[in-house]
Amino acid sequence: MKKQAFLVQNIQETLALLSVDPFQPRLRTHKLKGELKDSYACSMGYDLRIVFKFVEYEQKQAILLESIGTHDEVY
């Protein structure tokens, strides 16, 4: 249970940072290649990643989350 609570908190903190500045150095955001070439990924610690795209929603730029998981799960 403690690990799960830590993961929830980690995800919430990362999403908060992502919503303010997706290219904040702490997130290590980078553009992906290959099949995911239209997407970006950011780090949530050593082995956790969020894969996302920039989209337009109601005439504003938004972030569409595509995947959250370990490095191997999301790539």
VOKOLSE-382378 format. One record per residue (C-alpha): residue in three letters; z negated, y negated, x negated. Coordinates in steps of 0.001 Angstrom, whole numbers, padded with zeros to 6 digits, always signed. Example, Ala and Ser with C-alpha at 12.3 -4.5 7.8 and 13.67 -1.06 7.14 Angstrom:
<votis>
ala-007800+004500-012300/ser-007140+001060-013670/
</votis>
This chain:
<votis>
met+000000+000000+000000/lys-000782-002450-002804/lys+002693-001996-004267/gln+004274-002610-000872/ala+002262-005818-000380/phe+003315-006941-003860/leu+006978-006274-003028/val+006779-008246+000219/gln+005170-011179-001591/asn+007733-010956-004407/ile+010628-010964-001922/gln+009172-013929-000024/glu+008660-015942-003210/thr+012152-015159-004474/leu+013767-016085-001158/ala+011843-019371-001133/leu+013110-020188-004639/leu+016628-019109-003697/ser+016658-021410-000668/val+015689-024438-002784/asp+017874-023822-005856/pro+019901-020591-006141/phe+020598-021276-009825/gln+017021-021901-010898/pro+016646-020278-014353/arg+013732-018105-013215/leu+016072-016280-010803/arg+018697-015498-013462/thr+021431-015849-010834/his+024822-014604-011944/lys+028255-013998-010426/leu+029190-010363-010016/lys+032430-008620-010939/gly+034583-005821-009600/glu+034063-004837-005964/leu+031279-007434-005689/lys+033317-010266-007251/asp+032657-012601-004304/ser+028902-012107-004578/tyr+026015-013244-006748/ala+022806-011522-007771/cys+019393-012847-008684/ser+016393-011103-010198/met+013037-010380-008615/gly+011298-009103-011702/tyr+012306-006373-014112/asp+014378-004036-011921/leu+014671-005643-008477/arg+017710-007625-007374/ile+018986-009593-004400/val+022753-009594-003888/phe+024073-012488-001810/lys+027074-014657-000956/phe+027451-018348-000289/val+028867-018862+003210/glu+029416-021748+005580/tyr+027243-021648+008693/glu+027319-024411+011300/gln+029170-026666+008840/lys+026501-026220+006153/gln+026352-024029+003091/ala+024108-021004+003572/ile+023152-017833+001725/leu+024031-014473+003242/leu+021847-011662+001902/glu+023829-008504+001289/ser+021374-006194-000426/ile+017839-006033-001813/gly+016764-003204-004089/thr+016608-001841-007596/his+019410-002459-010054/asp+020872+000997-009387/glu+020593+000651-005595/val+022439-002648-005250/tyr+025256-002178-007781/
</votis>
